[in-house]
């Protein structure tokens, strides 16, 4: 027991290095576990020579990709924060702000705010997607575009489901797991460490938001993801409850998953997914920004006195 309590006296920089070590070990452990489970189901050759996803990829291979996605999410984002919370503090739920409740008014404010923020996020995403590099960086731009296209192909394959059961699993895999796991790791651990290191919540929020976006390796969606990460960070700091940014993150992802399901099944027009993203929708993005700021201010005032101390 004394060996475990020694971790609680670590300085922030040492915590950061140790946290990276725990994440790597957890990823490797879950990778081995996924192989143990996947090989008997999909076969040795299929698992070790996983084909690239394309328009004609069999559903059996897509299910394998989804299995890998789920196990990676658990090993990368969910398990390490609880281990680190126990080692650094002794009580994981308290360390990760999971023991703090929130009231229905806070939840309603966040839900409404996320809906109003959608046009603004869409426009920023479109502007980010249309950025171009100077000629001397064309090689890097081409590499980034290819990486983006490959990620988009995998996402499209995941989202192309026709049943309610497929939609429910996508909500679990693409909305719930990332909302819980990414918030626990980036807001619960990384943001806390950088806030303690800099003695400033703003630095902690924005550094973790940048790392959060960079980890996705989707460069042409980098800016809106940074802004979302910062938003989630402020929601945590102002409320003191991890459940609030988890709700916001889940809602942001779930809306996209449900919208793609409705569009792919001809129940919703494709243009609804792009609200605010076209050049003639700047006015809508402006309204979106104003309303988002209003609800964010209301949220901060509603939670006055609950802020997390530095």
C-alpha positions in Angstrom: 0.0 0.0 0.0 2.9 2.4 0.8 4.2 1.9 -2.7 0.9 3.1 -4.2 0.6 6.1 -1.9 4.1 7.3 -3.2 2.4 8.2 -6.5 0.3 10.9 -4.8 3.4 13.1 -4.1 4.5 13.2 -7.8 5.0 16.6 -9.4 2.7 17.4 -12.4 5.4 16.8 -15.0 6.2 13.4 -13.5 2.5 12.7 -13.5 2.3 13.5 -17.1 5.1 11.2 -18.1 3.7 8.4 -15.9 0.3 8.9 -17.3 1.7 8.4 -20.8 3.4 5.2 -19.7 0.1 3.8 -18.2 -1.8 4.7 -21.4 0.8 2.9 -23.6 0.8 -0.2 -21.3 -3.0 -0.3 -21.3 -3.1 0.0 -25.1 -0.7 -2.8 -25.5 -2.5 -5.0 -23.0 -5.9 -4.4 -24.8 -4.3 -5.0 -28.1 -3.1 -8.4 -27.0 -6.5 -9.1 -25.5 -8.2 -8.1 -28.7 -6.1 -10.5 -30.7 -6.9 -13.3 -28.3 -10.6 -12.7 -28.8 -10.6 -11.8 -32.5 -8.4 -14.6 -34.0 -10.8 -17.4 -33.1 -13.7 -15.4 -34.5 -12.3 -13.9 -37.7 -9.3 -16.1 -38.4 -5.5 -15.6 -38.0 -4.8 -14.4 -41.6 -7.8 -11.9 -41.6 -6.8 -10.3 -38.3 -3.1 -10.0 -39.0 -3.6 -8.9 -42.6 -6.5 -6.6 -42.1 -7.7 -5.3 -45.5 -8.4 -1.6 -46.1 -12.0 -0.4 -45.9 -13.7 0.4 -49.2 -17.1 0.6 -50.7 -17.2 -3.1 -51.3 -15.9 -4.2 -47.9 -17.8 -7.2 -46.5 -19.8 -6.6 -43.3 -17.7 -9.3 -41.6 -14.6 -7.1 -42.0 -16.4 -4.0 -40.9 -17.5 -5.8 -37.7 -13.9 -6.6 -37.1 -13.0 -3.0 -37.5 -15.7 -2.1 -35.0 -14.5 -4.6 -32.5 -11.0 -3.1 -32.8 -12.4 0.4 -32.4 -14.3 -0.6 -29.2 -11.4 -2.4 -27.6 -9.0 0.4 -28.4 -11.3 3.0 -26.9 -11.6 1.0 -23.7 -7.8 0.4 -23.5 -6.8 3.9 -24.5 -9.4 6.2 -22.8 -11.4 4.4 -20.1 -9.1 2.1 -18.2 -6.0 4.4 -17.8 -7.9 7.3 -16.1 -9.3 5.0 -13.4 -5.8 3.5 -12.8 -4.3 7.0 -12.6 -7.0 8.4 -10.4 -6.4 5.6 -7.9 -2.6 6.0 -8.0 -2.6 9.8 -7.9 -5.4 10.3 -5.4 -6.6 7.1 -3.9 -10.2 7.6 -5.1 -10.7 7.4 -8.8 -14.3 8.8 -8.9 -13.3 11.8 -6.8 -10.1 12.4 -8.8 -12.1 12.3 -12.1 -15.0 14.5 -10.7 -17.4 11.6 -11.2 -18.6 11.9 -7.6 -20.0 15.4 -8.3 -23.7 15.6 -9.3 -25.3 18.1 -11.5 -28.9 19.5 -11.6 -31.4 19.3 -14.4 -31.1 23.0 -15.2 -27.4 22.6 -16.0 -28.2 19.6 -18.2 -30.9 21.5 -20.1 -28.6 24.6 -20.6 -25.9 22.3 -22.0 -28.2 20.4 -24.3 -29.8 23.6 -25.7 -26.4 25.2 -26.1 -25.0 22.2 -28.1 -27.9 22.4 -30.5 -27.4 26.1 -31.0 -23.6 25.7 -31.4 -24.0 23.2 -34.4 -24.1 25.8 -37.2 -21.1 27.6 -35.9 -19.1 24.4 -35.5 -20.1 23.4 -39.0 -18.9 26.7 -40.5 -15.6 26.6 -38.7 -15.2 23.0 -39.8 -15.9 23.9 -43.4 -13.4 26.8 -43.3 -10.8 24.5 -41.7 -11.4 21.9 -44.4 -10.9 24.4 -47.2 -7.5 25.7 -45.9 -4.6 25.3 -48.3 -0.9 25.1 -47.8 1.9 27.0 -49.7 3.4 25.1 -52.6 6.5 24.1 -50.6 4.3 22.3 -48.2 2.2 20.5 -50.9 3.7 17.1 -50.0 2.5 17.5 -46.4 -0.9 18.7 -47.5 -1.3 15.7 -49.8 -0.4 13.4 -46.9 -2.9 15.1 -44.6 -5.6 14.9 -47.3 -5.0 11.2 -47.8 -5.1 10.5 -44.1 -8.4 12.5 -43.9 -9.9 10.6 -46.7 -8.9 7.2 -45.2 -10.4 8.2 -41.9 -13.6 9.4 -43.7 -13.9 6.0 -45.5 -13.7 4.1 -42.2 -16.3 6.5 -40.6 -18.6 6.2 -43.6 -18.4 2.4 -43.4 -19.2 2.5 -39.7 -22.2 4.8 -40.1 -23.7 3.0 -43.1 -26.2 0.9 -41.2 -29.9 0.1 -42.0 -31.3 -1.2 -38.8 -32.1 0.3 -35.4 -29.8 -2.2 -33.8 -26.9 -1.0 -36.0 -27.8 2.6 -35.1 -27.8 1.8 -31.4 -24.4 0.1 -31.6 -23.0 3.1 -33.5 -24.3 5.4 -30.8 -22.5 3.3 -28.2 -19.3 3.1 -30.2 -19.1 6.6 -31.7 -21.0 8.7 -29.2 -21.0 7.1 -25.8 -17.6 5.4 -25.5 -15.7 8.5 -26.8 -17.8 10.9 -24.7 -17.0 9.0 -21.5 -13.4 7.9 -22.3 -12.1 11.0 -24.0 -13.5 13.3 -21.3 -12.0 11.1 -18.5 -8.6 11.1 -20.1 -8.3 14.6 -21.5 -10.4 16.6 -19.1 -10.1 14.4 -16.0 -6.4 13.7 -16.2 -4.5 15.7 -18.8 -6.3 19.0 -18.2 -5.9 18.6 -14.4 -2.1 17.9 -14.8 -1.5 20.9 -17.0 -3.7 23.2 -14.8 -1.6 22.2 -11.8 1.6 22.6 -13.8 0.8 26.1 -15.0 -1.3 27.1 -12.0 -3.9 28.3 -14.4 -7.2 26.6 -15.6 -7.1 28.4 -19.0 -3.7 27.0 -19.9 -4.8 23.5 -18.8 -8.1 23.7 -20.8 -6.5 24.9 -24.0 -3.4 22.7 -23.9 -5.6 19.6 -23.3 -8.0 20.7 -26.1 -5.1 21.0 -28.6 -3.8 17.5 -27.6 -7.4 16.2 -27.8 -7.8 17.5 -31.3 -4.3 16.4 -32.4 -4.9 12.8 -31.2 -7.7 12.4 -33.7 -5.2 12.8 -36.6 -7.9 14.6 -38.7 -6.1 17.8 -39.6 -8.8 19.4 -41.6 -11.2 19.2 -38.6 -8.5 20.4 -36.2 -9.8 23.8 -35.3 -13.5 22.9 -34.5 -12.3 20.0 -32.4 -10.0 22.3 -30.4 -12.9 24.6 -29.8 -15.1 21.8 -28.7 -12.4 20.5 -26.4 -12.0 23.9 -24.8 -15.8 24.2 -24.4 -15.9 20.8 -22.6 -13.0 21.9 -20.4 -14.8 25.0 -19.3 -18.0 23.1 -18.6 -16.0 20.9 -16.3 -14.2 23.7 -14.5 -17.3 25.8 -14.0 -19.6 22.9 -12.8 -17.1 20.7 -10.9 -18.8 17.6 -12.4 -17.4 15.4 -15.2 -20.9 14.4 -16.1 -21.6 17.8 -17.7 -18.9 17.6 -20.4 -19.7 13.9 -20.9 -23.3 14.9 -21.7 -22.2 17.7 -24.1 -19.6 15.4 -25.8 -22.1 12.6 -26.2 -24.8 14.9 -27.6 -22.4 16.4 -30.1 -21.4 12.9 -31.4 -24.9 11.4 -31.1 -26.5 14.1 -33.2 -24.0 13.4 -36.0 -24.5 9.6 -35.8 -28.3 9.9 -35.9 -28.2 12.5 -38.7 -26.1 10.2 -40.9 -28.4 7.3 -40.2 -31.5 9.3 -41.2 -29.7 10.7 -44.3 -28.4 7.3 -45.5 -31.9 5.8 -45.1 -33.5 8.8 -47.0 -35.4 10.0 -43.9 -33.6 13.3 -43.8 -32.2 15.6 -46.6 -28.3 15.7 -46.7 -28.3 19.5 -46.5 -29.5 19.4 -42.9 -26.2 17.9 -41.8 -24.4 21.0 -43.3 -26.5 23.7 -41.7 -24.3 26.8 -41.3 -21.4 25.4 -43.3 -21.9 27.3 -46.6 -20.7 30.8 -47.4 -24.2 32.2 -47.5 -24.9 30.9 -44.0 -22.5 33.3 -42.2 -25.5 35.0 -40.7 -26.7 31.7 -39.2 -23.3 31.0 -37.8 -23.3 34.5 -36.3 -26.6 33.8 -34.6 -25.3 30.5 -33.5 -22.2 32.1 -31.9 -24.3 34.7 -30.1 -26.8 32.1 -28.7 -23.9 29.8 -27.7 -22.2 32.6 -25.7 -25.5 33.5 -24.1 -26.2 30.0 -22.9 -22.6 29.5 -21.9 -22.8 32.7 -19.7 -26.1 31.5 -18.2 -24.4 28.1 -17.5 -21.5 29.8 -15.7 -23.7 32.0 -13.6 -26.0 29.1 -12.8 -23.0 27.1 -11.4 -21.3 30.1 -9.6 -19.5 28.8 -6.5 -19.0 25.3 -7.9 -15.8 26.1 -9.8 -12.8 23.7 -9.5 -10.0 25.4 -7.6 -6.6 25.5 -9.3 
